[in-house]
Amino acid sequence: MLMDAVRRFARGLRDEGSAFAHLPLPPTLPASLGCDAVGVPARHGFRLMGRLPSTGCVFADTDWWWWIVPAGSDLELDWPRPALYVSGTRVPAAHPRLIHWPDAPTPYTPPIPFYLMICQLAGTTPTWDARPQAEIPVRQHG
């Protein structure tokens, strides 16, 4: 029970009575990269969608808008508040409905432009895990 409370707190979910819903992707759109969801408060939805160069499936309820991104789009990225990154498509929402059909033949919103727009919205500098990369040996021509 304590671990459940810790998980809810860590994910930034609302109170214990929060409803969860599955975002049903259209069966005609291949989701071969897996799916995660990024939510933003509804008051930012139209502004974000209008400025993205390409938009995948977008779901909305009265409080949140949810964009579908490829699974793992949180790797090495720190999605700032007010965004809420959710692994998978089970989100804290009451009755989300599909409000935008993708521009492309996949359900995905490109995560990097979306991440940059979220950072701009939050007034934060984009950050990612800057792990040192292994040195690549340089071949000497002799």
N, C-alpha and C positions, 0 to 999 in steps of 0.2 A: 504494500500500500504506500509506503514512504517512497519507494522507487518510482511508482506511478506519478506521485505528486512532483517529484524531482524532474521526471521526464516532461511533464506538462509545463512546469516552470521554465525548463531549459528551452523548450520549443516556443515559448512565448504565447502559449495558448491562453484563451480566455478562462473563465471560471470553470469549476468542476462540472457544471451543467451544460457545457458546450455540446452542441450537436455536431456529429461528423457525417460527412457525405462523401460518396465516391463520385469522382468526375467521370462520367461515361464518355469515352472517346468514340467518335463516329467509327463504325466498323469498316468503312471504306478507306480510312486513312491508315497507312502502315506506320506502326510505332516501333520499328525495329531497334531503336536506340534506347528503349525503355522510356518511362515518363516520370517526371517530377513536376511539382507545381510551385509557382511563386505567386503569393497573394499580396495585394496592396489594398489599403482602404479604398472603398468605392469612390470617394471624392476625388481620387487621382486617376481613376480608370480612363475616362475619355481623353484626358490630356496625354497620358502615356500611349494609348493606342493610336492617337492621331499623329504622334511623332516618331513612332517606330518605322523603320524602313520595310519591315516584313513582320506580319503577325500571324501566329498559329491559332490554335483553339483558345478561346477566352470564355470563361464561365463567370457568372456573376450571381450574387444574391444581394440582399439589401445592404450588407455591410462590407463585403469584400469582392474584389475581382481577382480571378485566378488565371494565370497564363501557364500553358503547358510548355515545358522545356525538356530537353533530353536528360535522361537520368545521369546523375553525377555532375550536374551543372554547378554544384556548390563546391566541387573539389578545387582547393586552392583559392577560393573566392570567399570573401566575407560579405554576404548580402546584408546591407545596413537596414535599420529600421527606417521607415515603417514597413518594409517588405518582410514577409514571412515565407521562408523556404521550407517546403515539405517534401520529404522523400516519398515517392509514390503519388497516387492520386486520391488518397483519402485525406480530406481537408476539414478543418473546423468551420463548417458552414451548415446552414439549415437546409436550404433548397436551391442550390446553385443550378443555373440553366445555361446552356450554350448560347452565347450572344454574338459570337463571331466565328465564322467558318474561315479556315486558313486561306492565305493567299497562295500557298504552295501545296503540293500533293502530300504533305506530311502534317501532323498536328502541332509541330514545334514552332515556338517563337525563338529566333536566334538568341542564345543566352548572353553573349558578350555585349551587343548593343543594348539589350534590355538591362543588363547589370549596370552599364554606364549611365543609362537614363535614371535608374533607381538611385544611384550615387548622386547624380545631379539633383534629383528630387529631395534627397536627404541632406544635401549640402555637405557631403563628405567626399574625400579623395578616394578614388578606387584603390583598393589594396588587394594583394594576392600573396600567397605564400611564396617568398623569394628564396626557395631552397637553392643552394649552390649546385649547379649542374656539374656532372662529372666532366673532367677535362677530356677533350677530344684530341687524340694524338694527331700531330701534324706530320704528314709524310714528307720526308726530305727527298728531293730529287738530286741524284748524285752523279 
